[in-house]
Amino acid sequence: MDLLFLAILGLVAFLPSLIYMVAIRNTERYEREPWRAVLKSFFIGATFGIILAAILELVAVDFYATSFRFLREYEFIARHKESVDALVLAVIIAPFVEEATKAYGIFASRRYIDEIEDGLVYGASSGFGFAATENLLYEFTAFLHGGIISWFSVALIRSISSALIHGSATALTGLGYSLKKFGRGSALRGYLSAVFLHSSFNLLASIPIILRGYEETLYLVPLFLAIIYGIAAFSYIRRKIRYYDLPRRKR
């Protein structure tokens, strides 16, 4: 595998997230955020956020595996242990851990947050950075195990679904931070909203795990819904930025 192809893998993984970041940053018409600060949040999400998330998820998975052995006594869980474990990771552990680590991208740019919509911008930027690195890992693995077709399919699907969710979810954390900073809301509420969005998307995307053994064409339905969900979440975040960006909202 030569350096040119590795560069292509990286470009395919990062370019969609960078485009989404630019779109979010440019949604704000008045007093747009400085590029250096937006990129800082992006790369913090792409490095610190994902590394810390990986470590904490390993700890959480180990805790789950050792502390909830009593669940194996239940017949259904015993017969579907692998599926249940996958759902616990996707729907509970990953959303709580990843939304917490991505929030550091917001905190690192907190001095630039002087308007409510700024939290949305920096939260989304950190989330898109996280998504870019995560997509690179998934896409590289897909290529190693399934070749070009598998890589292309994973890259396409993740670029228009999970990447959008990562940015949109962390934008809600940023909104909560901004509202708390200006005495108009709760940072915890923003974080929990992000976790809910992330968790509900993962549940939707995990339906094929629940349907394992059924007709494979049924898997296309949740896949389609997950893509629609990601696009809808991204559109919602842009509407929130426009809402708070109006001059009368700044007073």
Beta strands, then each sheet from edge to edge (+ up, - down):
end
